[in-house]
Amino acid sequence: MPGENLSRDEARERAALLSVDGYEVSLDVRSATGEAPGDGPRTFRSVTTIRFRCNEPGATSFADLIAPSVTAVSLNGRDLDPSEVFDGSRIVLEDLAADNELVVDAQCAYSRTGEGLHRFVDPEDGEVYLYTQYEPADSRRVFANFEQPDLKAPFRFEVRAPEEWTVWSNGAGERTDGVWRFAETKPISTYITCVVAGPYHYVTDTYERVFEDGTRLEIPLGAMCRKGLAPHFDPEDVFTVTKQGLDFFHDHFDYPYPFGKYDQAFVPEYNLGAMENPGLVTFREEFIFRGKVTQASYEGRANVILHEMAHMWFGDLVTMEWWDDLWLKESFADFMGAFSLVGATRFKDGWITFANRRKAWAYRADQLPSTHPITADIRDLQDAKLNFDGITYAKGASVLKQLVAYVGQDAFLEGARRYFKRHAYGNTRLGDLLSVLEETSGRDMAAWARSWLQTAGVNSLTPQVLLSTDGRIEELAVVQDAAESHPELRPHRVAVGLYRREEGGALKRYARAEADVDGPRTVVTELAGQQAPELVLVNDDDLTYCKIRFDTTSLATLRAGLGDLTDPLARALCWSALWNMTRDALLPARDFVDLVLRYAGRESDIGVLQMLHAWADSALVHYAAPGWRETGGRLLAEGALRELREAAPGSEQQLAWARFFAAVASDDEDLALLRGLLEGTEKIDGLDVDQELRWAFLGRWPRTGRRTSPCSPPNWPATTPRPASGTRCAAWRRGPRRR
């Protein structure tokens, strides 16, 4: 047996042989509480009944299970010897009938790594919390199954749990005779089944929708967290975004939400951001904010809520056949998260965050030696685990945004609607989506896919402007180039914007044209005859995935007045381009730091401001000349403190500059100010040094090499008690935050 690693070829062979009619899974997690049972793993009982068909009677196949021990295995009423058929990860199934019933009784292990059934003990009150996390193939750590996405089936779960607990799963549940029983699901893949159990704090609401034909849809909503976080939980905002998202996707997908209820669980020690389990989405509990945060944090949470919601259709209703197309479901959800954020919620600047933060991840990942085409060759589960990266998520979403510009938004959404209706509860490949987009747009999607999905690397687009003697544009061209390691030149649908200063000094766009850029040089004929621009922004409105470059005049304009750009998206794109130039050694790191010091204080978008802080720090640490780093650090600290003192009291900008100042403070005077803010002897009007900000301030001491911080116990007399919450050094009393 090849062990835990399932190959693509094995999965295809098994899918060709078997069809699954349904699962019944019974878990007993009463062992989760109480004293630990000695040296071995803490286990729970798992009994699974699988009904499935085999189109070649007499054939041999296998089921998946990773468990410390198996008590009994029965196939079609015939008892099998576990020691002979189970090797620790697979159960051999010989002499299959046309119709089969497999029953597996096993002892499975609780997890401490977030793989399978994770068990968490709250150190504050001793309460135990359980939740599952399976992607890509860890449901086999909880129950026996056929662990591959294209063997979908309905599931029925029942769970025995401690009396005082509540249990949730994908379907609606109720407790009878001490057992939690859950409604049968629609056909879904194994990796998106889910169980959450424990004394969670749980809040409910309802979503209602009446469609044009008079059909009424009512979806029970729930949101939960562990009891210790209940005072900080804000389910009202979670429900608001959830309802807005459901409205948006119903409007655009023309397919009612298919999975009944919609619970959202914020769970501890989560090993990723969130997971799209239908009817029971799980999130990392860091999305519950225990102190004051900027709107960028709330926007980020809303984006993740909507990302996971998009998966209910693209990923859960229609699922990829194998992990080769992992990128497609994640890219679609990533794109739709930003698209719905702007279209349905209060976060109307979501595309700015996408351009400045999300794509920054993609650009960096795409220039590392580990880059790969978006459609990676996933030979087995080990390959799949390595493919959750900036290419799969952020570059894929950026390319989908380019695809929307390439085929048109209406054609893209109509293609999605046809896709959902044709393949509901089934499995697909990339070609299935491309075929409906060809239908709706008339574009050659095969050629587009070859250029964008099957090659790696990022192109650079640079404007070339030729002026006539009367100061107008005679010719404006876009030059495309690529790195030697990845020389592919791609077709780009771009918007080219021209900017000039108006009276009063503001830089505003006065002309714009869309064009198909293809090959090394493309002339944008629509802009001929326009007045000479002070700034040419090649990828205006951020339609394509590329690195923007500037001509000499445009770069000089940005150096002299980047803060004068009035459009926040254009400004964010320029910042991103300047950062890419810094990373590519086309702009000195000290010049980038200087631009941040001069213009970041005028940045209105808080997410962009926080990104600039991170980039400035990275420029200093990674790209500045070693001999200048001390000077640069001093300049950043001085600039951060200046902006902190000048920011509006209580504003998000003030909080962002306070955190940045804490990150770059280095000399005794800076550290004395931080100490004073912690101890209450210093005050900046409007700045509330809450628990979270305390940790930001305290985190600076280890980086400075100081032996002690304001909260080091040696600083206190032996008779001094530990400070109470809300007073000096309360952060030391509580211990470090769990991440």
C-alpha positions in Angstrom: 0.0 0.0 0.0 1.3 3.5 -0.8 0.3 4.9 2.5 -1.6 8.1 3.1 -0.7 9.7 -0.2 -3.5 9.2 -2.7 -2.4 9.7 -6.3 -4.5 11.3 -9.1 -4.3 8.1 -11.1 -5.6 6.0 -8.2 -8.4 8.5 -7.7 -9.4 8.3 -11.3 -9.4 4.5 -11.3 -11.6 4.4 -8.1 -14.0 7.0 -9.5 -14.4 5.0 -12.7 -15.1 1.9 -10.6 -17.3 3.2 -7.7 -20.4 5.4 -7.2 -21.3 6.3 -3.6 -25.0 6.4 -2.6 -24.6 7.7 1.0 -22.8 7.8 4.3 -24.0 7.4 7.9 -21.4 8.5 10.4 -21.7 8.1 14.1 -19.2 9.8 16.4 -18.9 9.5 20.2 -16.8 12.4 21.5 -17.7 12.1 25.2 -14.0 11.2 25.7 -13.1 14.8 24.9 -13.6 15.9 28.5 -12.1 14.5 31.6 -8.5 13.4 32.5 -6.1 12.5 29.7 -5.7 8.7 29.3 -2.0 8.1 29.9 0.6 8.3 27.2 -1.3 7.3 24.1 -3.4 9.5 21.9 -6.8 10.6 23.2 -9.3 8.8 20.9 -13.0 8.8 20.1 -15.2 6.2 18.6 -16.2 6.5 14.9 -18.7 4.1 13.2 -19.3 4.6 9.5 -21.7 3.0 7.1 -21.1 3.5 3.4 -23.5 2.4 0.7 -21.9 2.3 -2.7 -22.1 0.6 -6.1 -19.3 -1.1 -8.1 -19.7 -1.3 -11.9 -17.3 -4.3 -12.1 -18.5 -6.9 -9.6 -15.7 -9.0 -8.2 -13.2 -6.0 -8.4 -11.0 -4.8 -5.6 -10.8 -1.3 -4.3 -10.1 0.5 -1.0 -11.5 2.9 1.5 -9.5 5.6 3.4 -9.1 5.8 7.1 -6.3 7.2 9.3 -6.8 5.9 12.9 -4.9 4.4 15.7 -7.0 1.3 15.6 -9.9 -0.4 13.9 -12.3 -2.5 16.0 -14.4 -4.1 13.3 -14.9 -4.1 9.5 -17.9 -5.6 7.7 -18.4 -5.7 4.0 -21.8 -6.8 2.7 -22.5 -8.6 6.0 -19.1 -10.4 5.9 -16.8 -9.7 8.8 -13.2 -8.8 7.8 -10.2 -9.1 10.0 -9.0 -5.5 10.6 -5.4 -6.7 11.0 -5.5 -8.1 7.5 -7.4 -5.4 5.6 -6.3 -2.2 7.5 -2.8 -0.9 7.2 -3.2 2.4 9.1 -4.5 4.5 6.2 -6.4 2.2 3.8 -9.0 -0.6 4.1 -8.7 -3.2 1.3 -12.1 -4.1 -0.2 -12.0 -7.3 -2.2 -14.7 -9.1 -4.2 -17.0 -6.2 -4.4 -20.7 -6.7 -5.3 -22.7 -4.5 -7.6 -24.3 -3.0 -4.5 -22.3 -2.8 -1.3 -22.5 -1.8 2.3 -19.3 -1.2 4.3 -19.3 -0.7 8.1 -16.2 0.4 9.9 -15.9 0.7 13.7 -12.7 2.6 14.6 -10.9 4.5 17.3 -9.8 7.8 15.8 -7.5 10.3 17.4 -8.2 13.9 18.3 -5.9 16.4 16.7 -3.7 19.2 18.0 -2.7 20.4 14.6 -6.0 21.4 13.1 -6.1 18.3 10.9 -9.2 16.1 11.4 -11.0 16.7 14.7 -9.2 19.4 16.6 -9.5 19.4 20.4 -8.8 22.7 22.3 -8.8 23.3 26.0 -9.3 26.9 27.0 -6.6 27.8 29.5 -8.7 30.5 31.0 -11.7 28.4 32.1 -10.8 24.8 31.2 -13.6 24.3 28.7 -13.1 21.9 25.8 -14.0 22.8 22.3 -14.0 20.6 19.2 -14.1 21.4 15.5 -13.1 19.6 12.2 -10.9 20.8 9.4 -10.4 18.5 6.4 -9.1 20.2 3.3 -7.6 18.6 1.3 -7.9 15.0 2.7 -8.3 14.9 6.5 -11.9 13.7 6.9 -10.3 10.2 6.8 -8.9 11.0 10.3 -12.5 11.2 11.6 -14.4 8.6 9.6 -13.9 5.9 7.0 -14.6 7.2 3.4 -13.6 7.5 -0.2 -11.4 10.6 0.2 -11.5 12.3 -3.1 -13.6 15.3 -4.3 -15.4 13.6 -7.2 -17.0 10.8 -5.2 -19.8 13.0 -3.8 -22.6 11.6 -1.6 -25.3 12.6 0.9 -24.2 12.4 4.5 -26.0 11.7 7.8 -24.2 12.5 11.0 -25.0 11.6 14.5 -22.9 12.6 17.5 -22.8 11.6 21.2 -21.3 14.4 23.2 -21.2 15.6 26.9 -24.6 16.6 28.2 -23.8 20.3 28.5 -22.5 20.6 25.0 -24.2 21.7 21.7 -23.2 20.0 18.4 -23.5 21.4 14.9 -22.9 19.8 11.5 -23.7 20.6 7.8 -27.3 19.9 8.2 -29.9 21.0 10.8 -29.7 19.0 14.0 -31.5 18.2 17.1 -30.8 16.2 20.3 -33.0 13.2 21.1 -32.2 10.5 23.6 -28.9 12.0 24.3 -27.8 11.9 20.7 -27.4 14.8 18.2 -28.9 13.7 14.8 -28.5 15.8 11.7 -30.5 16.1 8.5 -29.1 14.4 5.5 -27.0 16.7 3.3 -27.1 17.2 -0.4 -24.4 15.3 -2.3 -21.1 16.9 -1.2 -17.5 15.9 -1.1 -15.9 14.4 2.0 -13.5 17.3 2.6 -16.3 19.8 3.2 -18.2 17.8 5.8 -18.0 19.3 9.3 -18.7 18.8 13.0 -18.4 21.5 15.7 -19.0 20.6 19.3 -18.6 22.2 22.7 -20.0 24.9 25.0 -19.9 27.5 22.3 -21.6 30.9 22.7 -24.2 30.8 19.9 -26.3 33.6 18.4 -29.0 33.2 15.8 -30.8 35.3 13.1 -32.8 34.7 9.9 -32.3 35.6 6.3 -35.4 36.0 4.2 -35.8 36.4 0.4 -38.8 36.6 -1.9 -37.9 35.9 -5.5 -39.6 37.5 -8.6 -41.7 34.4 -9.1 -43.1 34.6 -5.6 -40.9 31.8 -4.2 -39.9 32.5 -0.6 -36.6 31.4 0.9 -35.8 31.4 4.6 -32.3 30.6 5.8 -31.6 30.1 9.6 -28.4 31.9 10.4 -26.0 31.2 13.3 -22.7 32.6 14.6 -20.6 31.1 17.4 -17.4 31.5 19.4 -16.0 30.1 22.6 -17.5 31.5 25.8 -14.3 33.4 26.7 -14.6 35.6 23.6 -18.3 36.3 23.9 -17.8 39.8 25.4 -15.8 40.8 22.3 -18.1 39.1 19.7 -20.1 41.3 17.3 -22.5 38.9 15.6 -24.7 41.7 14.4 -22.0 42.8 11.9 -21.3 39.2 10.9 -25.0 38.8 10.2 -25.2 42.1 8.3 -22.5 41.1 5.9 -23.9 37.6 5.6 -27.3 38.9 4.6 -25.8 41.4 2.1 -23.8 38.6 0.6 -26.7 36.2 0.2 -28.7 39.0 -1.5 -25.8 39.7 -3.8 -25.2 36.1 -4.9 -28.9 35.4 -5.3 -29.1 38.5 -7.6 -26.0 37.5 -9.7 -26.1 33.7 -9.7 -29.8 33.1 -10.2 -29.6 29.9 -8.1 -31.0 29.8 -4.5 -28.6 29.0 -1.7 -28.8 25.2 -1.7 -27.7 24.0 1.7 -30.5 24.9 4.2 -29.1 26.7 7.2 -26.0 28.9 7.4 -23.9 28.7 10.5 -20.5 30.4 11.0 -18.1 29.2 13.7 -15.1 31.2 14.9 -12.8 28.6 16.4 -9.5 28.6 18.3 -6.1 27.4 17.0 -7.3 27.3 13.4 -4.5 26.4 11.0 -5.9 28.6 8.1 -8.2 31.5 7.6 -11.5 29.8 7.0 -13.2 26.8 5.4 -16.3 26.7 3.2 -18.1 23.7 4.7 -21.7 24.0 3.4 -24.1 25.1 6.1 -21.3 25.4 8.7 -18.4 27.7 7.7 -15.4 27.8 10.1 -13.2 30.8 10.7 -10.1 31.5 12.8 -11.2 33.3 15.9 -8.7 36.1 15.3 -11.6 37.6 13.3 -13.1 38.5 16.7 -11.4 41.7 17.7 -10.5 42.1 21.3 -9.4 45.7 21.0 -9.8 48.7 18.8 -8.9 47.9 15.1 -9.1 49.9 11.9 -11.9 49.4 9.4 -9.4 47.5 7.3 -9.7 44.6 9.8 -13.5 44.7 9.5 -13.2 44.8 5.7 -10.8 41.9 5.8 -13.3 39.8 7.8 -16.2 40.8 5.5 -14.1 39.7 2.5 -13.4 36.3 4.0 -17.1 35.9 4.9 -18.0 36.6 1.3 -15.2 34.5 -0.1 -16.5 31.4 1.8 -20.0 32.2 0.8 -19.1 32.3 -2.9 -17.8 28.7 -2.4 -21.3 27.6 -1.5 -21.9 27.7 -5.3 -18.4 27.5 -6.7 -16.7 24.7 -4.8 -19.6 23.1 -2.9 -22.5 23.0 -5.3 -20.1 22.4 -8.2 -16.8 20.9 -7.2 -13.6 20.4 -9.0 -12.9 16.8 -10.1 -9.4 16.7 -8.7 -7.0 19.1 -7.0 -5.5 20.3 -10.4 -8.4 22.8 -10.4 -8.0 23.8 -6.7 -7.0 27.2 -8.1 -10.3 27.7 -9.9 -12.5 27.4 -6.9 -10.2 29.5 -4.8 -9.6 32.1 -7.4 -13.3 32.4 -8.2 -14.1 32.8 -4.5 -11.3 35.3 -4.0 -12.5 37.4 -7.0 -16.2 37.2 -5.9 -15.2 38.1 -2.4 -13.9 41.5 -3.6 -16.6 41.9 -6.2 -19.5 41.3 -3.7 -17.7 43.4 -1.0 -17.8 46.4 -3.3 -21.2 45.6 -4.7 -23.1 44.7 -1.5 -21.5 46.1 1.6 -20.3 49.3 3.2 -16.7 48.6 2.0 -16.9 50.3 -1.3 -13.1 50.5 -1.6 -12.6 46.8 -1.7 -10.9 46.9 -5.1 -8.3 49.2 -3.6 -7.5 46.6 -1.0 -7.4 43.9 -3.7 -5.0 45.9 -5.8 -2.7 47.0 -3.0 -2.7 44.1 -0.7 -4.0 40.9 -2.3 -2.1 41.4 -5.6 1.1 42.3 -3.7 1.0 38.7 -2.4 0.6 37.4 -6.0 3.4 39.6 -7.4 5.8 38.4 -4.8 4.9 34.7 -5.1 5.1 34.9 -8.9 8.7 36.1 -8.8 10.1 33.5 -6.5 11.9 30.3 -7.7 8.9 28.4 -6.4 6.4 30.0 -8.8 4.3 27.8 -11.0 1.5 28.1 -13.6 -1.9 28.7 -12.1 -3.1 25.3 -13.4 -0.5 23.3 -11.6 0.1 19.6 -12.2 -1.2 18.0 -9.0 -0.1 14.4 -9.1 -1.1 13.4 -5.6 -2.3 14.8 -2.2 1.2 15.9 -1.3 1.3 18.1 -4.3 -2.2 19.5 -3.4 -1.0 20.5 0.1 1.8 22.5 -1.4 -0.5 24.4 -3.8 -2.3 26.6 -1.2 -0.3 29.7 -2.1 -0.3 33.2 -3.6 -0.5 31.8 -7.1 -3.6 29.7 -6.4 -5.4 32.4 -4.6 -4.3 35.9 -5.4 -2.8 35.5 -8.9 -5.7 33.3 -9.9 -8.2 35.9 -8.6 -6.3 38.7 -10.4 -6.4 36.7 -13.6 -10.1 36.1 -13.2 -10.5 39.9 -12.9 -8.7 40.2 -16.2 -10.9 37.5 -17.6 -14.0 39.6 -16.6 -12.5 42.6 -18.5 -11.6 40.3 -21.4 -15.1 38.7 -21.9 -17.2 41.4 -20.3 -18.9 41.3 -16.9 -22.3 40.4 -18.2 -20.9 37.5 -20.3 -18.9 36.3 -17.3 -21.9 36.2 -14.9 -24.2 34.6 -17.5 -21.5 31.9 -17.9 -21.4 31.4 -14.2 -25.2 31.0 -14.0 -25.2 28.4 -16.8 -22.3 26.6 -15.2 -24.2 26.2 -11.8 -27.4 25.0 -13.4 -25.6 22.5 -15.7 -23.3 21.0 -13.1 -25.3 21.3 -9.8 -24.1 18.7 -7.2 -21.5 17.4 -9.8 -17.8 17.7 -10.5 -16.1 19.6 -13.3 -12.9 20.5 -14.9 -11.6 23.9 -16.1 -12.9 23.2 -19.6 -16.4 23.1 -18.4 -16.2 26.7 -17.3 -14.3 27.8 -20.4 -16.9 26.3 -22.7 -19.8 28.3 -21.2 -17.7 31.5 -21.3 -17.1 30.9 -25.0 -20.8 30.5 -25.4 -21.6 33.8 -23.6 -18.7 35.9 -24.9 -17.7 34.6 -28.3 -14.1 34.9 -27.3 -11.5 32.1 -27.9 -11.0 30.9 -24.3 -8.6 28.1 -25.2 -6.0 30.6 -26.4 -6.6 32.8 -23.4 -6.2 29.9 -21.0 -2.9 28.8 -22.6 -1.4 32.2 -22.1 -2.7 33.0 -18.7 -3.2 29.7 -16.9 -0.4 27.4 -18.2 2.6 29.8 -17.9 4.2 31.4 -14.9 5.6 34.8 -14.3 4.3 38.4 -14.4 4.6 40.8 -17.3 5.6 44.5 -17.1 3.7 47.2 -19.0 5.4 50.5 -19.7 4.0 53.6 -21.5 5.8 55.3 -24.4 4.6 58.8 -25.2 5.5 60.7 -28.4 4.4 64.3 -28.4 3.8 66.6 -31.3 5.3 70.1 -31.6 2.0 71.6 -30.2 2.3 69.5 -27.0 -0.3 66.9 -27.8 0.0 63.1 -28.0 1.2 62.0 -31.4 1.4 58.3 -30.3 1.0 56.5 -27.1 2.1 52.9 -27.0 2.3 50.2 -24.3 5.5 48.1 -24.2 5.2 44.6 -22.7 8.1 42.6 -21.5 8.7 39.6 -19.3 11.5 38.0 -17.3 14.0 35.7 -19.1 12.9 32.8 -16.9 9.3 33.2 -17.9 9.2 35.0 -21.3 5.5 34.5 -22.1 3.8 37.7 -23.4 0.1 37.7 -22.7 -3.0 39.4 -24.1 -4.1 42.1 -21.7 -7.3 44.0 -21.7 -6.2 47.3 -20.0 -7.4 50.8 -19.4 -4.8 53.6 -19.9 -5.5 56.7 -17.9 -4.0 60.2 -18.6 -3.6 62.6 -15.6 -2.8 66.3 -15.3 -2.9 68.9 -12.6 -5.9 71.0 -12.3 -6.2 74.4 -10.7 -5.3 74.0 -7.1 -2.7 71.3 -7.8 -4.9 68.1 -7.7 -3.8 65.4 -10.1 -6.9 64.1 -11.9 -7.7 61.9 -14.9 -8.8 63.7 -18.0 -8.8 60.9 -20.5 -9.1 57.1 -20.5 -9.1 54.4 -23.2 -9.4 50.6 -23.0 -7.3 48.5 -25.4 -6.2 45.0 -26.0 -2.5 44.9 -25.4 -0.9 41.9 -27.2 2.7 41.3 -28.1 5.7 43.5 -27.3 4.3 46.8 -28.4 0.7 48.0 -28.8 -0.4 51.5 -29.9 -3.4 52.9 -28.2 -4.9 54.9 -31.0 -7.8 56.3 -29.1 -5.5 58.6 -27.1 -3.8 60.3 -30.0 -4.4 64.0 -30.0 -5.0 64.3 -26.3 -3.1 67.0 -24.3 0.3 66.0 -23.0 -0.1 64.1 -19.7 1.9 64.6 -16.6 1.1 61.0 -15.5 0.3 57.9 -17.7 -1.2 55.0 -15.7 -1.1 52.0 -17.9 -3.3 49.6 -15.8 -5.8 52.2 -14.7 -8.8 50.7 -12.8 -6.6 47.6 -12.2 -8.1 45.4 -14.9 -5.2 43.2 -15.6 -2.4 41.4 -13.7 0.9 43.1 -14.4 3.6 45.2 -13.0 3.1 48.8 -13.9 6.1 50.9 -15.1 6.3 54.6 -15.6 7.9 56.8 -18.3 10.3 59.5 -17.1 7.7 62.3 -16.9 5.3 60.2 -15.0 7.9 59.1 -12.4 9.0 62.7 -11.9 5.3 63.7 -11.3 4.9 61.0 -8.7 8.1 62.0 -6.9 6.9 65.6 -6.8 3.3 65.0 -5.9 2.1 61.4 -5.4 -0.2 62.7 -2.6 -1.9 65.0 -5.1 -3.6 62.1 -6.9 -7.3 62.4 -5.9 -8.5 59.0 -7.0 -7.7 56.5 -4.2 -7.5 53.4 -6.6 -5.1 55.2 -8.9 -3.0 56.3 -5.9 -3.0 52.7 -4.6 -1.9 51.4 -8.0 1.0 53.9 -8.1 2.1 52.9 -4.6 2.0 49.2 -5.7 4.0 50.0 -8.8 6.6 52.0 -6.9 7.0 49.1 -4.4 7.5 46.6 -7.3 10.1 48.9 -8.7 11.8 48.9 -5.4 11.8 45.1 -5.2 13.1 45.0 -8.8 16.0 47.4 -7.9 14.6 50.1 -10.3 13.9 52.5 -7.4 16.4 52.9 -4.5 14.9 51.7 -1.2 15.7 55.0 0.4 13.7 56.8 -2.3 10.7 54.6 -1.5 11.1 55.3 2.2 11.3 59.0 1.4 8.0 58.8 -0.6 6.3 57.1 2.3 7.5 59.7 4.7 6.3 62.5 2.5 3.0 61.2 1.3 1.7 58.3 3.5 0.3 60.8 5.9 -2.1 62.0 3.2 -3.4 58.5 2.4 -7.1 58.3 3.0 -7.5 54.5 2.6 -6.5 52.9 5.9 -5.7 49.6 4.3 -3.3 51.2 1.9 -1.7 53.2 4.8 -1.1 50.0 6.8 0.4 48.3 3.7 2.7 51.3 3.2 4.0 50.9 6.7 4.8 47.2 6.1 6.5 48.0 2.8 8.6 50.8 4.3 9.8 48.6 7.1 10.5 45.8 4.5 12.4 48.2 2.3 14.6 49.3 5.2 15.3 45.7 6.4 15.7 43.9 3.1 16.6 46.4 0.3 18.4 49.4 1.8 22.1 49.7 1.9 23.4 48.3 5.3 25.2 51.6 6.0 22.0 53.6 5.7 19.6 51.4 7.7 20.3 53.1 11.0 19.6 56.5 9.4 16.5 55.1 7.6 15.2 53.6 10.8 15.6 56.9 12.6 13.8 58.8 9.8 10.9 56.3 9.9 10.6 56.6 13.7 10.6 60.4 13.5 8.1 60.4 10.7 5.8 57.9 12.4 5.8 59.9 15.7 5.2 63.1 13.8 2.2 61.6 12.0 1.0 60.0 15.3 0.9 63.4 17.0 -0.8 65.1 14.0 -3.4 62.5 13.4 -7.0 63.2 14.4 -7.6 62.0 18.0 -9.2 58.6 18.1 -9.0 58.1 14.3 -8.0 55.0 12.5 -5.0 56.9 11.1 -3.8 57.6 14.7 -4.1 53.9 15.6 -2.2 52.8 12.5 0.6 55.3 13.1 0.8 54.3 16.8 1.3 50.7 15.7 3.9 51.7 13.1 5.7 53.8 15.6 5.9 50.9 18.0 7.3 48.8 15.1 10.1 51.2 14.2 10.9 52.8 17.6 14.6 52.2 18.5 16.3 54.9 20.5 15.9 55.6 24.2 13.6 58.5 23.7 11.2 56.5 21.6 11.2 53.6 24.0 10.7 55.9 27.0 7.6 57.3 25.2 6.2 53.8 24.7 7.0 53.0 28.3 5.1 56.1 29.4 2.1 55.2 27.3 2.0 51.8 28.8 2.3 53.1 32.3 0.0 56.0 31.9 2.6 58.7 32.6 2.5 59.8 28.9 -0.7 60.5 26.9 -1.5 61.3 23.3 -5.0 62.8 23.0 -7.5 60.2 21.7 -5.1 57.2 21.8 -6.6 54.4 23.9 -3.8 52.0 24.8 -6.0 48.9 25.1 -4.9 45.3 25.5 -4.1 44.8 21.9 -2.1 48.0 21.5 -0.2 47.1 24.7 1.1 44.0 22.9 2.1 46.1 19.9 4.1 48.4 22.2 5.6 45.5 24.2 6.6 43.6 21.1 9.2 46.2 20.2 11.5 45.5 23.1 12.9 42.1 21.9 13.7 43.7 18.5 15.8 46.4 20.1 18.0 44.1 22.0 17.0 45.6 25.4 17.2 43.1 28.2 14.0 44.3 29.9 10.7 45.7 29.0 8.3 47.8 31.0 6.5 44.6 32.0 9.6 42.5 33.0 9.1 41.3 36.5 12.6 42.3 37.6 11.5 45.9 37.3 9.1 45.4 40.2 9.9 45.3 43.9 9.5 41.8 45.4 6.5 43.0 47.4 4.7 44.5 44.3 1.6 42.4 43.4 0.9 41.6 39.8 -1.1 44.6 38.4 -4.8 44.3 37.9 -6.4 44.4 34.5 -6.4 47.8 32.9 -3.4 49.1 35.0 0.3 49.1 34.4 1.6 45.9 32.7 -1.8 44.1 32.6 -0.4 42.5 29.4 2.2 40.7 31.4 -0.4 39.3 33.7 -2.4 37.8 30.8 0.4 36.2 28.9 1.0 36.3 25.1 -1.8 36.1 22.6 -2.4 32.8 21.0 -1.9 32.7 17.2 
